[in-house]
Amino acid sequence: MCCEFIRKEKKHWNQLHEATEKVAELNNNTSQYEAEKEMHFKNEAKRLCNAMRFFNGESAKLSLFLKYYLDIPLSEADFSAYCTNQQESVQSYLNQNMKTSKGEKFEHLAKVVNLVEEKEVKSDSVRMWLNSRMNTLLNRLNGNGISSHNQESLSVLMEMMHHQS
């Protein structure tokens, strides 16, 4: 009778051990998947950063304007990269503490361009410029067929790039 009891218990423990191994294997696969996903996102953010460098003298302006338009927090480095003399005025125009519509954001960006670059542009021309640069950026990211980004995924990548820096 003892032998029967031991055999039953051994069978039960073997089944429990197999189930534990399966759970451990699933956890390992999940952590590997998460690591690969994280690496892919970092690579895409790096590709965005590299694509933005191709805008030569406009990369600082584009970065500042995109961050403001997409409601990504702006840093001192963003302002100093774009303008040196009127930094305080630009910061007051691009105050992110107030809730503003997209149209108001373009008006603020037009004021910034007029101040820094000493031009007379309207909000509509800033909107067209930013949309054109966003489309160019998306074409550069999607050009080799590796990815298929749109404006929404571009905003997510901009946020990721902001958090990495």
C-alpha positions as a printed NumPy array, in Angstrom:
array([[  0.   ,   0.   ,   0.   ],
       [  2.874,   2.383,   0.72 ],
       [  4.317,   1.738,  -2.717],
       [  0.977,   2.591,  -4.331],
       [  0.758,   5.844,  -2.402],
       [  4.335,   6.766,  -3.337],
       [  3.684,   6.041,  -7.02 ],
       [  0.564,   8.245,  -7.026],
       [  2.382,  11.083,  -5.286],
       [  5.383,  10.779,  -7.609],
       [  3.084,  11.006, -10.624],
       [  1.451,  14.118,  -9.129],
       [  4.829,  15.74 ,  -8.381],
       [  6.101,  14.957, -11.9  ],
       [  3.05 ,  16.678, -13.396],
       [  3.533,  19.678, -11.105],
       [  7.217,  19.892, -12.059],
       [  6.345,  19.823, -15.801],
       [  3.78 ,  22.609, -15.312],
       [  6.329,  24.702, -13.422],
       [  8.849,  24.246, -16.244],
       [  6.261,  25.367, -18.815],
       [  5.476,  28.525, -16.813],
       [  9.185,  29.312, -16.478],
       [  9.645,  28.816, -20.229],
       [  6.703,  31.131, -20.994],
       [  8.101,  33.783, -18.655],
       [ 11.479,  33.515, -20.359],
       [  9.868,  33.884, -23.803],
       [  7.862,  36.89 , -22.62 ],
       [ 10.905,  38.656, -21.211],
       [ 12.816,  37.939, -24.443],
       [  9.911,  39.346, -26.461],
       [  9.79 ,  42.455, -24.256],
       [ 13.542,  42.948, -24.642],
       [ 13.306,  42.638, -28.429],
       [ 10.368,  45.039, -28.513],
       [ 12.256,  47.568, -26.386],
       [ 15.314,  47.256, -28.636],
       [ 13.153,  47.779, -31.739],
       [ 11.601,  50.948, -30.282],
       [ 15.035,  52.306, -29.349],
       [ 16.288,  51.619, -32.87 ],
       [ 13.308,  53.434, -34.381],
       [ 13.882,  56.432, -32.098],
       [ 17.55 ,  56.428, -33.14 ],
       [ 16.513,  56.324, -36.798],
       [ 14.262,  59.333, -36.191],
       [ 17.112,  61.205, -34.534],
       [ 19.389,  60.43 , -37.491],
       [ 16.702,  61.437, -40.011],
       [ 16.232,  64.762, -38.24 ],
       [ 19.95 ,  65.513, -38.595],
       [ 19.534,  65.622, -42.379],
       [ 17.637,  68.892, -42.1  ],
       [ 20.983,  70.698, -41.693],
       [ 20.344,  74.17 , -40.243],
       [ 16.659,  73.499, -39.661],
       [ 16.98 ,  70.474, -37.378],
       [ 16.896,  72.514, -34.142],
       [ 13.917,  74.522, -35.395],
       [ 12.119,  71.384, -36.527],
       [ 12.75 ,  69.631, -33.232],
       [ 11.504,  72.605, -31.202],
       [  8.422,  73.117, -33.364],
       [  7.52 ,  69.415, -33.416],
       [  7.865,  69.109, -29.657],
       [  5.69 ,  72.165, -29.114],
       [  3.1  ,  71.017, -31.657],
       [  2.978,  67.482, -30.205],
       [  2.859,  68.703, -26.565],
       [  6.191,  67.153, -25.644],
       [  7.907,  69.027, -22.791],
       [ 10.491,  71.521, -23.998],
       [ 13.898,  71.871, -22.385],
       [ 16.411,  74.698, -22.186],
       [ 18.536,  72.87 , -24.744],
       [ 15.662,  72.964, -27.264],
       [ 15.433,  76.742, -26.981],
       [ 19.168,  77.387, -26.953],
       [ 19.716,  75.201, -30.025],
       [ 17.238,  77.286, -32.036],
       [ 17.777,  80.783, -30.689],
       [ 20.37 ,  82.381, -28.463],
       [ 19.403,  86.034, -28.069],
       [ 15.619,  85.939, -27.702],
       [ 15.401,  82.76 , -25.639],
       [ 13.197,  84.233, -22.879],
       [ 10.762,  85.747, -25.379],
       [ 10.524,  82.475, -27.269],
       [  9.895,  80.596, -24.022],
       [  7.058,  82.967, -23.163],
       [  5.46 ,  82.438, -26.606],
       [  5.786,  78.672, -26.338],
       [  4.432,  78.374, -22.808],
       [  3.098,  74.846, -22.466],
       [  1.242,  75.454, -19.217],
       [ -1.731,  76.895, -21.09 ],
       [ -4.079,  74.675, -23.081],
       [ -4.069,  75.873, -26.681],
       [ -5.648,  74.656, -29.876],
       [ -3.605,  73.602, -32.881],
       [ -4.443,  76.898, -34.609],
       [ -3.221,  78.904, -31.636],
       [ -0.04 ,  76.855, -31.566],
       [  0.685,  77.781, -35.168],
       [  0.063,  81.444, -34.33 ],
       [  2.58 ,  81.202, -31.485],
       [  5.086,  79.456, -33.748],
       [  4.629,  82.203, -36.365],
       [  5.423,  84.815, -33.708],
       [  8.564,  82.876, -32.813],
       [  9.693,  82.713, -36.456],
       [  9.023,  86.436, -36.881],
       [ 11.029,  87.226, -33.755],
       [ 14.003,  84.911, -34.231],
       [ 14.377,  84.933, -38.   ],
       [ 13.141,  88.521, -38.456],
       [ 10.508,  87.508, -41.007],
       [  6.853,  88.312, -41.472],
       [  5.126,  84.944, -41.73 ],
       [  1.588,  83.919, -40.934],
       [  0.443,  80.913, -38.962],
       [ -0.731,  79.192, -42.148],
       [  2.747,  79.282, -43.673],
       [  4.209,  77.793, -40.466],
       [  1.566,  75.061, -40.61 ],
       [  2.459,  74.271, -44.233],
       [  6.193,  74.323, -43.426],
       [  5.77 ,  71.967, -40.452],
       [  3.484,  69.591, -42.383],
       [  5.965,  69.553, -45.259],
       [  8.861,  68.733, -42.921],
       [  6.813,  66.045, -41.162],
       [  6.009,  64.436, -44.529],
       [  9.678,  64.593, -45.521],
       [ 10.625,  63.023, -42.204],
       [  8.046,  60.258, -42.656],
       [  9.297,  59.61 , -46.202],
       [ 12.844,  59.28 , -44.9  ],
       [ 11.762,  56.878, -42.153],
       [  9.591,  54.798, -44.483],
       [ 11.803,  55.017, -47.569],
       [ 13.672,  51.748, -47.193],
       [ 10.584,  49.648, -46.451],
       [ 11.676,  48.758, -42.925],
       [  8.814,  50.649, -41.308],
       [  5.489,  52.212, -42.117],
       [  5.182,  55.275, -39.905],
       [  2.421,  57.862, -39.911],
       [  1.974,  61.139, -38.005],
       [  0.693,  59.344, -34.922],
       [  3.644,  56.956, -34.745],
       [  5.948,  59.923, -35.402],
       [  4.576,  61.618, -32.286],
       [  5.195,  58.449, -30.25 ],
       [  8.763,  58.269, -31.568],
       [  9.308,  61.938, -30.701],
       [  8.177,  61.222, -27.136],
       [ 10.5  ,  58.224, -26.936],
       [ 13.373,  60.295, -28.293],
       [ 12.625,  62.946, -25.674],
       [ 12.697,  60.376, -22.859],
       [ 15.951,  58.847, -24.099],
       [ 17.785,  62.171, -24.061]])
